[in-house]
Amino acid sequence: MTDSTRRSKLEITLAVLKAVDEGETKPTKIMYATNMSWNLTQRVFSDLVEQGLLYVEEVQGSGRSTKRYHLTEKGQNVLEYFEGARALLKI
């Protein structure tokens, strides 16, 4: 992969926000939807939760706790803003 085909941090962030907005809440499903490695996915989740764009829901089931990620209002606003900008710029 060359540098010209690598995604920026912004593109990765928007891809994660969009996947969650489209209904993916499980970490592994989001990882596959955004075509990222597990380590990168974990770092991005941490950053987005810290920035208040996502929140984590701990779900108890089958004897263990699992995480689900959801958009916050701020995350929804960021996604709408950048999708609107992309539409205006036709990128």
PDB file of N, CA, C and O in Angstrom:
ATOM      1  N   MET A   1       0.847  -1.167   0.000  1.00  0.00           N
ATOM      2  CA  MET A   1       0.000   0.000   0.000  1.00  0.00           C
ATOM      3  C   MET A   1       0.899   1.238   0.000  1.00  0.00           C
ATOM      4  O   MET A   1       1.818   1.336   0.813  1.00  0.00           O
ATOM      5  N   THR A   2       0.646   2.152  -0.880  1.00  0.00           N
ATOM      6  CA  THR A   2       1.448   3.368  -0.936  1.00  0.00           C
ATOM      7  C   THR A   2       0.822   4.449  -0.069  1.00  0.00           C
ATOM      8  O   THR A   2      -0.342   4.354   0.318  1.00  0.00           O
ATOM      9  N   ASP A   3       1.609   5.478   0.231  1.00  0.00           N
ATOM     10  CA  ASP A   3       1.105   6.566   1.068  1.00  0.00           C
ATOM     11  C   ASP A   3      -0.111   7.247   0.465  1.00  0.00           C
ATOM     12  O   ASP A   3      -0.972   7.729   1.201  1.00  0.00           O
ATOM     13  N   SER A   4      -0.201   7.296  -0.862  1.00  0.00           N
ATOM     14  CA  SER A   4      -1.321   7.994  -1.497  1.00  0.00           C
ATOM     15  C   SER A   4      -2.654   7.264  -1.306  1.00  0.00           C
ATOM     16  O   SER A   4      -3.710   7.861  -1.512  1.00  0.00           O
ATOM     17  N   THR A   5      -2.625   5.993  -0.920  1.00  0.00           N
ATOM     18  CA  THR A   5      -3.868   5.250  -0.725  1.00  0.00           C
ATOM     19  C   THR A   5      -4.217   5.081   0.751  1.00  0.00           C
ATOM     20  O   THR A   5      -5.245   4.484   1.072  1.00  0.00           O
ATOM     21  N   ARG A   6      -3.391   5.588   1.645  1.00  0.00           N
ATOM     22  CA  ARG A   6      -3.678   5.472   3.070  1.00  0.00           C
ATOM     23  C   ARG A   6      -4.757   6.475   3.465  1.00  0.00           C
ATOM     24  O   ARG A   6      -4.814   7.591   2.950  1.00  0.00           O
ATOM     25  N   ARG A   7      -5.594   6.053   4.375  1.00  0.00           N
ATOM     26  CA  ARG A   7      -6.659   6.938   4.845  1.00  0.00           C
ATOM     27  C   ARG A   7      -6.139   7.867   5.941  1.00  0.00           C
ATOM     28  O   ARG A   7      -5.287   7.491   6.746  1.00  0.00           O
ATOM     29  N   SER A   8      -6.659   9.057   5.949  1.00  0.00           N
ATOM     30  CA  SER A   8      -6.304  10.008   7.001  1.00  0.00           C
ATOM     31  C   SER A   8      -7.052   9.642   8.280  1.00  0.00           C
ATOM     32  O   SER A   8      -7.986   8.841   8.265  1.00  0.00           O
ATOM     33  N   LYS A   9      -6.625  10.238   9.373  1.00  0.00           N
ATOM     34  CA  LYS A   9      -7.308  10.018  10.643  1.00  0.00           C
ATOM     35  C   LYS A   9      -8.765  10.472  10.547  1.00  0.00           C
ATOM     36  O   LYS A   9      -9.657   9.837  11.109  1.00  0.00           O
ATOM     37  N   LEU A  10      -8.999  11.566   9.837  1.00  0.00           N
ATOM     38  CA  LEU A  10     -10.366  12.061   9.644  1.00  0.00           C
ATOM     39  C   LEU A  10     -11.210  11.042   8.881  1.00  0.00           C
ATOM     40  O   LEU A  10     -12.348  10.770   9.265  1.00  0.00           O
ATOM     41  N   GLU A  11     -10.665  10.478   7.807  1.00  0.00           N
ATOM     42  CA  GLU A  11     -11.407   9.485   7.019  1.00  0.00           C
ATOM     43  C   GLU A  11     -11.728   8.254   7.857  1.00  0.00           C
ATOM     44  O   GLU A  11     -12.826   7.705   7.759  1.00  0.00           O
ATOM     45  N   ILE A  12     -10.784   7.821   8.674  1.00  0.00           N
ATOM     46  CA  ILE A  12     -11.006   6.660   9.539  1.00  0.00           C
ATOM     47  C   ILE A  12     -12.087   6.982  10.571  1.00  0.00           C
ATOM     48  O   ILE A  12     -12.988   6.177  10.808  1.00  0.00           O
ATOM     49  N   THR A  13     -11.990   8.155  11.174  1.00  0.00           N
ATOM     50  CA  THR A  13     -12.984   8.584  12.162  1.00  0.00           C
ATOM     51  C   THR A  13     -14.378   8.610  11.554  1.00  0.00           C
ATOM     52  O   THR A  13     -15.326   8.091  12.142  1.00  0.00           O
ATOM     53  N   LEU A  14     -14.502   9.212  10.381  1.00  0.00           N
ATOM     54  CA  LEU A  14     -15.810   9.296   9.726  1.00  0.00           C
ATOM     55  C   LEU A  14     -16.328   7.920   9.330  1.00  0.00           C
ATOM     56  O   LEU A  14     -17.533   7.678   9.389  1.00  0.00           O
ATOM     57  N   ALA A  15     -15.436   7.012   8.926  1.00  0.00           N
ATOM     58  CA  ALA A  15     -15.850   5.652   8.569  1.00  0.00           C
ATOM     59  C   ALA A  15     -16.436   4.937   9.784  1.00  0.00           C
ATOM     60  O   ALA A  15     -17.450   4.248   9.672  1.00  0.00           O
ATOM     61  N   VAL A  16     -15.801   5.099  10.941  1.00  0.00           N
ATOM     62  CA  VAL A  16     -16.308   4.469  12.163  1.00  0.00           C
ATOM     63  C   VAL A  16     -17.650   5.085  12.557  1.00  0.00           C
ATOM     64  O   VAL A  16     -18.600   4.365  12.868  1.00  0.00           O
ATOM     65  N   LEU A  17     -17.726   6.402  12.544  1.00  0.00           N
ATOM     66  CA  LEU A  17     -18.989   7.065  12.903  1.00  0.00           C
ATOM     67  C   LEU A  17     -20.117   6.644  11.965  1.00  0.00           C
ATOM     68  O   LEU A  17     -21.246   6.430  12.406  1.00  0.00           O
ATOM     69  N   LYS A  18     -19.814   6.525  10.681  1.00  0.00           N
ATOM     70  CA  LYS A  18     -20.830   6.128   9.705  1.00  0.00           C
ATOM     71  C   LYS A  18     -21.279   4.685   9.940  1.00  0.00           C
ATOM     72  O   LYS A  18     -22.472   4.389   9.870  1.00  0.00           O
ATOM     73  N   ALA A  19     -20.329   3.784  10.220  1.00  0.00           N
ATOM     74  CA  ALA A  19     -20.680   2.386  10.481  1.00  0.00           C
ATOM     75  C   ALA A  19     -21.603   2.284  11.690  1.00  0.00           C
ATOM     76  O   ALA A  19     -22.580   1.536  11.668  1.00  0.00           O
ATOM     77  N   VAL A  20     -21.295   3.033  12.739  1.00  0.00           N
ATOM     78  CA  VAL A  20     -22.138   3.017  13.934  1.00  0.00           C
ATOM     79  C   VAL A  20     -23.504   3.630  13.619  1.00  0.00           C
ATOM     80  O   VAL A  20     -24.531   3.121  14.069  1.00  0.00           O
ATOM     81  N   ASP A  21     -23.518   4.701  12.862  1.00  0.00           N
ATOM     82  CA  ASP A  21     -24.778   5.349  12.475  1.00  0.00           C
ATOM     83  C   ASP A  21     -25.659   4.412  11.653  1.00  0.00           C
ATOM     84  O   ASP A  21     -26.885   4.482  11.731  1.00  0.00           O
ATOM     85  N   GLU A  22     -25.039   3.543  10.872  1.00  0.00           N
ATOM     86  CA  GLU A  22     -25.787   2.603  10.029  1.00  0.00           C
ATOM     87  C   GLU A  22     -26.198   1.341  10.777  1.00  0.00           C
ATOM     88  O   GLU A  22     -26.739   0.413  10.175  1.00  0.00           O
ATOM     89  N   GLY A  23     -25.946   1.298  12.089  1.00  0.00           N
ATOM     90  CA  GLY A  23     -26.457   0.200  12.890  1.00  0.00           C
ATOM     91  C   GLY A  23     -25.448  -0.785  13.434  1.00  0.00           C
ATOM     92  O   GLY A  23     -25.813  -1.658  14.222  1.00  0.00           O
ATOM     93  N   GLU A  24     -24.198  -0.678  13.044  1.00  0.00           N
ATOM     94  CA  GLU A  24     -23.187  -1.575  13.604  1.00  0.00           C
ATOM     95  C   GLU A  24     -22.834  -1.087  15.001  1.00  0.00           C
ATOM     96  O   GLU A  24     -22.444   0.068  15.169  1.00  0.00           O
ATOM     97  N   THR A  25     -22.962  -1.945  16.002  1.00  0.00           N
ATOM     98  CA  THR A  25     -22.627  -1.542  17.369  1.00  0.00           C
ATOM     99  C   THR A  25     -21.546  -2.417  17.983  1.00  0.00           C
ATOM    100  O   THR A  25     -20.887  -2.006  18.937  1.00  0.00           O
ATOM    101  N   LYS A  26     -21.359  -3.607  17.451  1.00  0.00           N
ATOM    102  CA  LYS A  26     -20.364  -4.525  17.996  1.00  0.00           C
ATOM    103  C   LYS A  26     -18.979  -4.169  17.455  1.00  0.00           C
ATOM    104  O   LYS A  26     -18.829  -3.876  16.269  1.00  0.00           O
ATOM    105  N   PRO A  27     -17.969  -4.195  18.326  1.00  0.00           N
ATOM    106  CA  PRO A  27     -16.619  -3.806  17.899  1.00  0.00           C
ATOM    107  C   PRO A  27     -16.101  -4.575  16.683  1.00  0.00           C
ATOM    108  O   PRO A  27     -15.533  -3.974  15.771  1.00  0.00           O
ATOM    109  N   THR A  28     -16.288  -5.879  16.662  1.00  0.00           N
ATOM    110  CA  THR A  28     -15.772  -6.669  15.543  1.00  0.00           C
ATOM    111  C   THR A  28     -16.492  -6.324  14.245  1.00  0.00           C
ATOM    112  O   THR A  28     -15.862  -6.236  13.191  1.00  0.00           O
ATOM    113  N   LYS A  29     -17.793  -6.132  14.314  1.00  0.00           N
ATOM    114  CA  LYS A  29     -18.559  -5.757  13.111  1.00  0.00           C
ATOM    115  C   LYS A  29     -18.111  -4.396  12.584  1.00  0.00           C
ATOM    116  O   LYS A  29     -17.998  -4.203  11.373  1.00  0.00           O
ATOM    117  N   ILE A  30     -17.856  -3.455  13.490  1.00  0.00           N
ATOM    118  CA  ILE A  30     -17.369  -2.132  13.088  1.00  0.00           C
ATOM    119  C   ILE A  30     -15.987  -2.262  12.453  1.00  0.00           C
ATOM    120  O   ILE A  30     -15.699  -1.614  11.447  1.00  0.00           O
ATOM    121  N   MET A  31     -15.137  -3.097  13.040  1.00  0.00           N
ATOM    122  CA  MET A  31     -13.795  -3.327  12.505  1.00  0.00           C
ATOM    123  C   MET A  31     -13.875  -3.830  11.061  1.00  0.00           C
ATOM    124  O   MET A  31     -13.164  -3.325  10.192  1.00  0.00           O
ATOM    125  N   TYR A  32     -14.727  -4.813  10.799  1.00  0.00           N
ATOM    126  CA  TYR A  32     -14.865  -5.343   9.439  1.00  0.00           C
ATOM    127  C   TYR A  32     -15.488  -4.315   8.490  1.00  0.00           C
ATOM    128  O   TYR A  32     -15.068  -4.194   7.340  1.00  0.00           O
ATOM    129  N   ALA A  33     -16.484  -3.582   8.973  1.00  0.00           N
ATOM    130  CA  ALA A  33     -17.159  -2.589   8.127  1.00  0.00           C
ATOM    131  C   ALA A  33     -16.214  -1.473   7.695  1.00  0.00           C
ATOM    132  O   ALA A  33     -16.379  -0.890   6.624  1.00  0.00           O
ATOM    133  N   THR A  34     -15.222  -1.179   8.537  1.00  0.00           N
ATOM    134  CA  THR A  34     -14.295  -0.081   8.242  1.00  0.00           C
ATOM    135  C   THR A  34     -12.952  -0.567   7.722  1.00  0.00           C
ATOM    136  O   THR A  34     -12.069   0.237   7.424  1.00  0.00           O
ATOM    137  N   ASN A  35     -12.798  -1.879   7.614  1.00  0.00           N
ATOM    138  CA  ASN A  35     -11.571  -2.474   7.076  1.00  0.00           C
ATOM    139  C   ASN A  35     -10.327  -2.018   7.844  1.00  0.00           C
ATOM    140  O   ASN A  35      -9.368  -1.510   7.263  1.00  0.00           O
ATOM    141  N   MET A  36     -10.371  -2.213   9.170  1.00  0.00           N
ATOM    142  CA  MET A  36      -9.246  -1.840  10.023  1.00  0.00           C
ATOM    143  C   MET A  36      -8.763  -3.048  10.810  1.00  0.00           C
ATOM    144  O   MET A  36      -9.487  -4.030  10.970  1.00  0.00           O
ATOM    145  N   SER A  37      -7.534  -2.963  11.297  1.00  0.00           N
ATOM    146  CA  SER A  37      -7.004  -3.999  12.178  1.00  0.00           C
ATOM    147  C   SER A  37      -7.627  -3.841  13.566  1.00  0.00           C
ATOM    148  O   SER A  37      -8.179  -2.790  13.895  1.00  0.00           O
ATOM    149  N   TRP A  38      -7.530  -4.898  14.372  1.00  0.00           N
ATOM    150  CA  TRP A  38      -8.100  -4.852  15.713  1.00  0.00           C
ATOM    151  C   TRP A  38      -7.410  -3.788  16.567  1.00  0.00           C
ATOM    152  O   TRP A  38      -8.078  -3.047  17.288  1.00  0.00           O
ATOM    153  N   ASN A  39      -6.079  -3.707  16.492  1.00  0.00           N
ATOM    154  CA  ASN A  39      -5.354  -2.722  17.305  1.00  0.00           C
ATOM    155  C   ASN A  39      -5.750  -1.294  16.935  1.00  0.00           C
ATOM    156  O   ASN A  39      -5.973  -0.465  17.817  1.00  0.00           O
ATOM    157  N   LEU A  40      -5.838  -1.005  15.645  1.00  0.00           N
ATOM    158  CA  LEU A  40      -6.246   0.328  15.212  1.00  0.00           C
ATOM    159  C   LEU A  40      -7.680   0.607  15.643  1.00  0.00           C
ATOM    160  O   LEU A  40      -7.988   1.711  16.091  1.00  0.00           O
ATOM    161  N   THR A  41      -8.549  -0.370  15.514  1.00  0.00           N
ATOM    162  CA  THR A  41      -9.943  -0.209  15.917  1.00  0.00           C
ATOM    163  C   THR A  41     -10.036   0.166  17.392  1.00  0.00           C
ATOM    164  O   THR A  41     -10.792   1.067  17.755  1.00  0.00           O
ATOM    165  N   GLN A  42      -9.278  -0.511  18.238  1.00  0.00           N
ATOM    166  CA  GLN A  42      -9.295  -0.220  19.670  1.00  0.00           C
ATOM    167  C   GLN A  42      -8.801   1.192  19.968  1.00  0.00           C
ATOM    168  O   GLN A  42      -9.368   1.882  20.816  1.00  0.00           O
ATOM    169  N   ARG A  43      -7.743   1.627  19.273  1.00  0.00           N
ATOM    170  CA  ARG A  43      -7.222   2.988  19.470  1.00  0.00           C
ATOM    171  C   ARG A  43      -8.248   4.033  19.026  1.00  0.00           C
ATOM    172  O   ARG A  43      -8.448   5.041  19.704  1.00  0.00           O
ATOM    173  N   VAL A  44      -8.892   3.787  17.889  1.00  0.00           N
ATOM    174  CA  VAL A  44      -9.893   4.728  17.374  1.00  0.00           C
ATOM    175  C   VAL A  44     -11.085   4.800  18.333  1.00  0.00           C
ATOM    176  O   VAL A  44     -11.564   5.894  18.632  1.00  0.00           O
ATOM    177  N   PHE A  45     -11.568   3.654  18.818  1.00  0.00           N
ATOM    178  CA  PHE A  45     -12.667   3.654  19.789  1.00  0.00           C
ATOM    179  C   PHE A  45     -12.298   4.486  21.010  1.00  0.00           C
ATOM    180  O   PHE A  45     -13.086   5.312  21.471  1.00  0.00           O
ATOM    181  N   SER A  46     -11.110   4.265  21.523  1.00  0.00           N
ATOM    182  CA  SER A  46     -10.652   4.993  22.704  1.00  0.00           C
ATOM    183  C   SER A  46     -10.659   6.498  22.454  1.00  0.00           C
ATOM    184  O   SER A  46     -11.139   7.269  23.284  1.00  0.00           O
ATOM    185  N   ASP A  47     -10.126   6.910  21.309  1.00  0.00           N
ATOM    186  CA  ASP A  47     -10.088   8.335  20.953  1.00  0.00           C
ATOM    187  C   ASP A  47     -11.494   8.916  20.818  1.00  0.00           C
ATOM    188  O   ASP A  47     -11.769  10.007  21.318  1.00  0.00           O
ATOM    189  N   LEU A  48     -12.382   8.188  20.143  1.00  0.00           N
ATOM    190  CA  LEU A  48     -13.730   8.703  19.889  1.00  0.00           C
ATOM    191  C   LEU A  48     -14.564   8.783  21.169  1.00  0.00           C
ATOM    192  O   LEU A  48     -15.369   9.701  21.329  1.00  0.00           O
ATOM    193  N   VAL A  49     -14.374   7.834  22.069  1.00  0.00           N
ATOM    194  CA  VAL A  49     -15.071   7.883  23.358  1.00  0.00           C
ATOM    195  C   VAL A  49     -14.527   9.053  24.176  1.00  0.00           C
ATOM    196  O   VAL A  49     -15.292   9.793  24.794  1.00  0.00           O
ATOM    197  N   GLU A  50     -13.214   9.217  24.178  1.00  0.00           N
ATOM    198  CA  GLU A  50     -12.583  10.317  24.920  1.00  0.00           C
ATOM    199  C   GLU A  50     -13.049  11.681  24.407  1.00  0.00           C
ATOM    200  O   GLU A  50     -13.216  12.619  25.186  1.00  0.00           O
ATOM    201  N   GLN A  51     -13.258  11.785  23.095  1.00  0.00           N
ATOM    202  CA  GLN A  51     -13.705  13.043  22.488  1.00  0.00           C
ATOM    203  C   GLN A  51     -15.213  13.255  22.611  1.00  0.00           C
ATOM    204  O   GLN A  51     -15.726  14.317  22.256  1.00  0.00           O
ATOM    205  N   GLY A  52     -15.915  12.252  23.111  1.00  0.00           N
ATOM    206  CA  GLY A  52     -17.357  12.383  23.286  1.00  0.00           C
ATOM    207  C   GLY A  52     -18.162  12.153  22.016  1.00  0.00           C
ATOM    208  O   GLY A  52     -19.310  12.587  21.924  1.00  0.00           O
ATOM    209  N   LEU A  53     -17.567  11.467  21.026  1.00  0.00           N
ATOM    210  CA  LEU A  53     -18.276  11.191  19.776  1.00  0.00           C
ATOM    211  C   LEU A  53     -19.017   9.855  19.825  1.00  0.00           C
ATOM    212  O   LEU A  53     -20.011   9.663  19.125  1.00  0.00           O
ATOM    213  N   LEU A  54     -18.527   8.937  20.654  1.00  0.00           N
ATOM    214  CA  LEU A  54     -19.165   7.640  20.873  1.00  0.00           C
ATOM    215  C   LEU A  54     -19.308   7.421  22.370  1.00  0.00           C
ATOM    216  O   LEU A  54     -18.556   7.987  23.163  1.00  0.00           O
ATOM    217  N   TYR A  55     -20.282   6.595  22.752  1.00  0.00           N
ATOM    218  CA  TYR A  55     -20.323   6.124  24.132  1.00  0.00           C
ATOM    219  C   TYR A  55     -20.410   4.609  24.113  1.00  0.00           C
ATOM    220  O   TYR A  55     -20.889   4.007  23.151  1.00  0.00           O
ATOM    221  N   VAL A  56     -19.936   4.004  25.199  1.00  0.00           N
ATOM    222  CA  VAL A  56     -19.863   2.551  25.303  1.00  0.00           C
ATOM    223  C   VAL A  56     -20.980   2.059  26.216  1.00  0.00           C
ATOM    224  O   VAL A  56     -21.213   2.605  27.294  1.00  0.00           O
ATOM    225  N   GLU A  57     -21.656   1.024  25.759  1.00  0.00           N
ATOM    226  CA  GLU A  57     -22.670   0.355  26.567  1.00  0.00           C
ATOM    227  C   GLU A  57     -22.128  -1.030  26.903  1.00  0.00           C
ATOM    228  O   GLU A  57     -21.771  -1.793  26.006  1.00  0.00           O
ATOM    229  N   GLU A  58     -22.067  -1.354  28.187  1.00  0.00           N
ATOM    230  CA  GLU A  58     -21.644  -2.685  28.623  1.00  0.00           C
ATOM    231  C   GLU A  58     -22.881  -3.574  28.686  1.00  0.00           C
ATOM    232  O   GLU A  58     -23.822  -3.283  29.424  1.00  0.00           O
ATOM    233  N   VAL A  59     -22.880  -4.655  27.915  1.00  0.00           N
ATOM    234  CA  VAL A  59     -24.028  -5.560  27.850  1.00  0.00           C
ATOM    235  C   VAL A  59     -23.630  -6.887  28.480  1.00  0.00           C
ATOM    236  O   VAL A  59     -22.627  -7.491  28.098  1.00  0.00           O
ATOM    237  N   GLN A  60     -24.421  -7.334  29.447  1.00  0.00           N
ATOM    238  CA  GLN A  60     -24.176  -8.619  30.096  1.00  0.00           C
ATOM    239  C   GLN A  60     -24.903  -9.710  29.323  1.00  0.00           C
ATOM    240  O   GLN A  60     -26.082  -9.577  28.997  1.00  0.00           O
ATOM    241  N   GLY A  61     -24.193 -10.774  29.037  1.00  0.00           N
ATOM    242  CA  GLY A  61     -24.835 -11.873  28.333  1.00  0.00           C
ATOM    243  C   GLY A  61     -23.926 -13.072  28.251  1.00  0.00           C
ATOM    244  O   GLY A  61     -22.712 -12.925  28.115  1.00  0.00           O
ATOM    245  N   SER A  62     -24.488 -14.243  28.331  1.00  0.00           N
ATOM    246  CA  SER A  62     -23.777 -15.521  28.261  1.00  0.00           C
ATOM    247  C   SER A  62     -22.520 -15.524  29.135  1.00  0.00           C
ATOM    248  O   SER A  62     -21.456 -15.984  28.721  1.00  0.00           O
ATOM    249  N   GLY A  63     -22.669 -15.004  30.345  1.00  0.00           N
ATOM    250  CA  GLY A  63     -21.592 -15.100  31.316  1.00  0.00           C
ATOM    251  C   GLY A  63     -20.459 -14.106  31.165  1.00  0.00           C
ATOM    252  O   GLY A  63     -19.519 -14.121  31.960  1.00  0.00           O
ATOM    253  N   ARG A  64     -20.524 -13.246  30.166  1.00  0.00           N
ATOM    254  CA  ARG A  64     -19.446 -12.263  30.026  1.00  0.00           C
ATOM    255  C   ARG A  64     -20.001 -10.929  29.549  1.00  0.00           C
ATOM    256  O   ARG A  64     -21.085 -10.840  28.971  1.00  0.00           O
ATOM    257  N   SER A  65     -19.231  -9.923  29.811  1.00  0.00           N
ATOM    258  CA  SER A  65     -19.624  -8.572  29.439  1.00  0.00           C
ATOM    259  C   SER A  65     -19.151  -8.278  28.020  1.00  0.00           C
ATOM    260  O   SER A  65     -18.022  -8.608  27.659  1.00  0.00           O
ATOM    261  N   THR A  66     -19.998  -7.670  27.229  1.00  0.00           N
ATOM    262  CA  THR A  66     -19.593  -7.259  25.885  1.00  0.00           C
ATOM    263  C   THR A  66     -19.893  -5.779  25.714  1.00  0.00           C
ATOM    264  O   THR A  66     -20.772  -5.228  26.376  1.00  0.00           O
ATOM    265  N   LYS A  67     -19.159  -5.152  24.826  1.00  0.00           N
ATOM    266  CA  LYS A  67     -19.311  -3.722  24.596  1.00  0.00           C
ATOM    267  C   LYS A  67     -20.110  -3.472  23.329  1.00  0.00           C
ATOM    268  O   LYS A  67     -20.004  -4.211  22.350  1.00  0.00           O
ATOM    269  N   ARG A  68     -20.906  -2.422  23.368  1.00  0.00           N
ATOM    270  CA  ARG A  68     -21.617  -1.920  22.201  1.00  0.00           C
ATOM    271  C   ARG A  68     -21.316  -0.427  22.119  1.00  0.00           C
ATOM    272  O   ARG A  68     -21.297   0.268  23.134  1.00  0.00           O
ATOM    273  N   TYR A  69     -21.086   0.053  20.914  1.00  0.00           N
ATOM    274  CA  TYR A  69     -20.765   1.463  20.713  1.00  0.00           C
ATOM    275  C   TYR A  69     -21.938   2.170  20.051  1.00  0.00           C
ATOM    276  O   TYR A  69     -22.579   1.633  19.147  1.00  0.00           O
ATOM    277  N   HIS A  70     -22.206   3.383  20.516  1.00  0.00           N
ATOM    278  CA  HIS A  70     -23.318   4.184  20.005  1.00  0.00           C
ATOM    279  C   HIS A  70     -22.844   5.612  19.786  1.00  0.00           C
ATOM    280  O   HIS A  70     -21.945   6.097  20.473  1.00  0.00           O
ATOM    281  N   LEU A  71     -23.464   6.279  18.815  1.00  0.00           N
ATOM    282  CA  LEU A  71     -23.149   7.684  18.562  1.00  0.00           C
ATOM    283  C   LEU A  71     -23.733   8.562  19.665  1.00  0.00           C
ATOM    284  O   LEU A  71     -24.839   8.323  20.149  1.00  0.00           O
ATOM    285  N   THR A  72     -22.981   9.563  20.045  1.00  0.00           N
ATOM    286  CA  THR A  72     -23.524  10.605  20.907  1.00  0.00           C
ATOM    287  C   THR A  72     -24.137  11.667  19.996  1.00  0.00           C
ATOM    288  O   THR A  72     -24.004  11.596  18.774  1.00  0.00           O
ATOM    289  N   GLU A  73     -24.796  12.633  20.585  1.00  0.00           N
ATOM    290  CA  GLU A  73     -25.342  13.732  19.783  1.00  0.00           C
ATOM    291  C   GLU A  73     -24.200  14.471  19.078  1.00  0.00           C
ATOM    292  O   GLU A  73     -24.325  14.860  17.917  1.00  0.00           O
ATOM    293  N   LYS A  74     -23.097  14.656  19.788  1.00  0.00           N
ATOM    294  CA  LYS A  74     -21.928  15.317  19.197  1.00  0.00           C
ATOM    295  C   LYS A  74     -21.394  14.501  18.017  1.00  0.00           C
ATOM    296  O   LYS A  74     -21.043  15.067  16.981  1.00  0.00           O
ATOM    297  N   GLY A  75     -21.331  13.176  18.168  1.00  0.00           N
ATOM    298  CA  GLY A  75     -20.872  12.311  17.085  1.00  0.00           C
ATOM    299  C   GLY A  75     -21.775  12.403  15.870  1.00  0.00           C
ATOM    300  O   GLY A  75     -21.298  12.437  14.736  1.00  0.00           O
ATOM    301  N   GLN A  76     -23.086  12.442  16.106  1.00  0.00           N
ATOM    302  CA  GLN A  76     -24.053  12.580  15.013  1.00  0.00           C
ATOM    303  C   GLN A  76     -23.862  13.912  14.302  1.00  0.00           C
ATOM    304  O   GLN A  76     -23.903  13.974  13.073  1.00  0.00           O
ATOM    305  N   ASN A  77     -23.653  14.980  15.072  1.00  0.00           N
ATOM    306  CA  ASN A  77     -23.442  16.305  14.484  1.00  0.00           C
ATOM    307  C   ASN A  77     -22.171  16.355  13.644  1.00  0.00           C
ATOM    308  O   ASN A  77     -22.165  16.933  12.557  1.00  0.00           O
ATOM    309  N   VAL A  78     -21.097  15.752  14.141  1.00  0.00           N
ATOM    310  CA  VAL A  78     -19.832  15.726  13.395  1.00  0.00           C
ATOM    311  C   VAL A  78     -20.018  14.971  12.085  1.00  0.00           C
ATOM    312  O   VAL A  78     -19.579  15.435  11.033  1.00  0.00           O
ATOM    313  N   LEU A  79     -20.661  13.819  12.143  1.00  0.00           N
ATOM    314  CA  LEU A  79     -20.892  13.018  10.943  1.00  0.00           C
ATOM    315  C   LEU A  79     -21.725  13.791   9.922  1.00  0.00           C
ATOM    316  O   LEU A  79     -21.377  13.822   8.742  1.00  0.00           O
ATOM    317  N   GLU A  80     -22.803  14.407  10.355  1.00  0.00           N
ATOM    318  CA  GLU A  80     -23.653  15.181   9.443  1.00  0.00           C
ATOM    319  C   GLU A  80     -22.899  16.361   8.843  1.00  0.00           C
ATOM    320  O   GLU A  80     -23.050  16.655   7.657  1.00  0.00           O
ATOM    321  N   TYR A  81     -22.096  17.032   9.645  1.00  0.00           N
ATOM    322  CA  TYR A  81     -21.322  18.185   9.171  1.00  0.00           C
ATOM    323  C   TYR A  81     -20.365  17.772   8.050  1.00  0.00           C
ATOM    324  O   TYR A  81     -20.333  18.404   6.994  1.00  0.00           O
ATOM    325  N   PHE A  82     -19.588  16.713   8.280  1.00  0.00           N
ATOM    326  CA  PHE A  82     -18.601  16.313   7.283  1.00  0.00           C
ATOM    327  C   PHE A  82     -19.233  15.658   6.056  1.00  0.00           C
ATOM    328  O   PHE A  82     -18.710  15.798   4.950  1.00  0.00           O
ATOM    329  N   GLU A  83     -20.344  14.949   6.231  1.00  0.00           N
ATOM    330  CA  GLU A  83     -21.034  14.404   5.063  1.00  0.00           C
ATOM    331  C   GLU A  83     -21.624  15.533   4.228  1.00  0.00           C
ATOM    332  O   GLU A  83     -21.632  15.459   2.999  1.00  0.00           O
ATOM    333  N   GLY A  84     -22.119  16.579   4.890  1.00  0.00           N
ATOM    334  CA  GLY A  84     -22.622  17.751   4.176  1.00  0.00           C
ATOM    335  C   GLY A  84     -21.517  18.455   3.414  1.00  0.00           C
ATOM    336  O   GLY A  84     -21.706  18.864   2.268  1.00  0.00           O
ATOM    337  N   ALA A  85     -20.362  18.597   4.051  1.00  0.00           N
ATOM    338  CA  ALA A  85     -19.214  19.229   3.385  1.00  0.00           C
ATOM    339  C   ALA A  85     -18.766  18.398   2.193  1.00  0.00           C
ATOM    340  O   ALA A  85     -18.441  18.944   1.139  1.00  0.00           O
ATOM    341  N   ARG A  86     -18.747  17.082   2.356  1.00  0.00           N
ATOM    342  CA  ARG A  86     -18.348  16.192   1.262  1.00  0.00           C
ATOM    343  C   ARG A  86     -19.304  16.329   0.083  1.00  0.00           C
ATOM    344  O   ARG A  86     -18.875  16.333  -1.071  1.00  0.00           O
ATOM    345  N   ALA A  87     -20.599  16.442   0.370  1.00  0.00           N
ATOM    346  CA  ALA A  87     -21.598  16.598  -0.694  1.00  0.00           C
ATOM    347  C   ALA A  87     -21.423  17.930  -1.421  1.00  0.00           C
ATOM    348  O   ALA A  87     -21.553  17.995  -2.643  1.00  0.00           O
ATOM    349  N   LEU A  88     -21.131  18.984  -0.671  1.00  0.00           N
ATOM    350  CA  LEU A  88     -20.921  20.299  -1.288  1.00  0.00           C
ATOM    351  C   LEU A  88     -19.686  20.320  -2.175  1.00  0.00           C
ATOM    352  O   LEU A  88     -19.677  20.942  -3.237  1.00  0.00           O
ATOM    353  N   LEU A  89     -18.642  19.631  -1.721  1.00  0.00           N
ATOM    354  CA  LEU A  89     -17.382  19.612  -2.466  1.00  0.00           C
ATOM    355  C   LEU A  89     -17.347  18.520  -3.520  1.00  0.00           C
ATOM    356  O   LEU A  89     -16.440  18.483  -4.351  1.00  0.00           O
ATOM    357  N   LYS A  90     -18.329  17.634  -3.487  1.00  0.00           N
ATOM    358  CA  LYS A  90     -18.408  16.504  -4.428  1.00  0.00           C
ATOM    359  C   LYS A  90     -17.131  15.667  -4.412  1.00  0.00           C
ATOM    360  O   LYS A  90     -16.555  15.358  -5.455  1.00  0.00           O
ATOM    361  N   ILE A  91     -16.701  15.306  -3.188  1.00  0.00           N
ATOM    362  CA  ILE A  91     -15.497  14.481  -3.028  1.00  0.00           C
ATOM    363  C   ILE A  91     -15.914  13.031  -2.921  1.00  0.00           C
ATOM    364  O   ILE A  91     -15.064  12.153  -2.781  1.00  0.00           O
TER     365      ILE A  91
END
